């Protein structure tokens, strides 16, 4: 099925698959770029974000692609992960979500695997650190992410929890 958006529900199995793809994408990045491999041990959490995360919440937004973010605690000795240099594109594979018409060469929806290193207070758990980043950082990434929803992929015991959702405005439908 080829369509601009899929309205199939995002289930626990979907989140499990996205988590696995996210892990595979980051492992491939670290294998290609050993300079950043020390970040493996600095994982805060992985999330599904933007339109697909909003679809997980409302079932109405639809899924154009899956945007998955992995956040790591910044290591000042190594420096921040490259903000534009870490974007992997993976294939969700054949599924009820079909494929976007512009994603030639994919059998399913595209999964963008992105990563960011963020400042994190040692007293905060990974989820709280990402929420703090979304609330306080004024760069482009958090400003875009807070416009839609953010749903946990990792840690596995919190998978599916919504850690950010937009507050509807008075003029929203």
C-alpha positions, -999 to 999 in steps of 0.1 A, spaced: 0 0 0 15 33 -11 0 65 6 10 99 18 0 90 54 -9 58 71 -37 58 96 -30 23 109 -27 23 147 7 23 164 8 -7 187 33 -20 213 47 -42 185 53 -11 164 71 5 193 92 -27 198 102 -27 162 111 10 162 132 5 194 151 -22 177 157 -2 145 168 27 167 194 5 184 206 -9 151 209 25 136 230 38 165 252 7 166 259 12 129 268 49 135 292 40 163 308 12 142 313 37 114 324 65 137 345 51 166 353 86 178 317 87 192 316 51 205 320 62 242 285 76 240 272 41 240 274 41 278 258 76 281 223 66 269 195 87 285 165 74 264 152 68 229 119 82 218 94 83 189 87 120 181 68 144 159 39 133 137 41 96 143 41 102 181 11 124 178 -6 97 158 2 73 186 -18 96 209 -47 107 187 -50 81 160 -59 109 136 -26 126 126 -14 97 104 22 85 98 43 100 70 75 85 85 88 76 119 112 100 136 132 83 164 156 102 186 182 88 209 195 112 236 228 108 253 243 127 283 269 151 269 305 141 275 325 174 275 358 154 270 346 140 237 324 169 227 288 170 215 276 145 189 274 162 155 240 178 153 235 173 116 259 144 111 238 117 128 208 109 108 203 74 97 175 63 74 162 28 78 133 8 64 105 -2 87 98 -30 63 65 -44 50 37 -37 74 2 -23 78 18 12 75 26 7 38 51 31 21 52 68 14 52 75 -24 84 95 -23 104 68 -4 117 49 -35 138 19 -26 119 12 7 95 -16 13 78 2 42 78 35 60 110 54 64 125 54 99 147 84 106 172 76 134 186 108 149 207 114 180 216 143 202 239 147 232 224 170 258 235 185 291 221 164 319 221 170 357 235 139 375 204 140 397 180 135 368 170 102 353 171 99 315 134 108 309 136 138 332 168 150 315 151 149 281 120 167 295 142 194 309 160 197 276 126 201 258 114 227 283 146 248 284 168 245 254 160 271 227 177 254 197 158 242 167 155 206 176 136 210 209 115 238 195 103 214 167 99 184 190 77 202 215 52 210 188 41 174 186 44 144 210 73 125 224 69 88 233 94 65 250 110 37 231 139 30 256 141 22 284 119 -8 276 101 -8 309 88 27 300 81 20 263 49 37 252 48 63 280 41 98 267 68 122 281 57 153 261 25 163 243 14 197 229 -11 217 249 -41 224 226 -47 260 219 -82 276 223 -86 278 185 -75 241 179 -103 217 167 
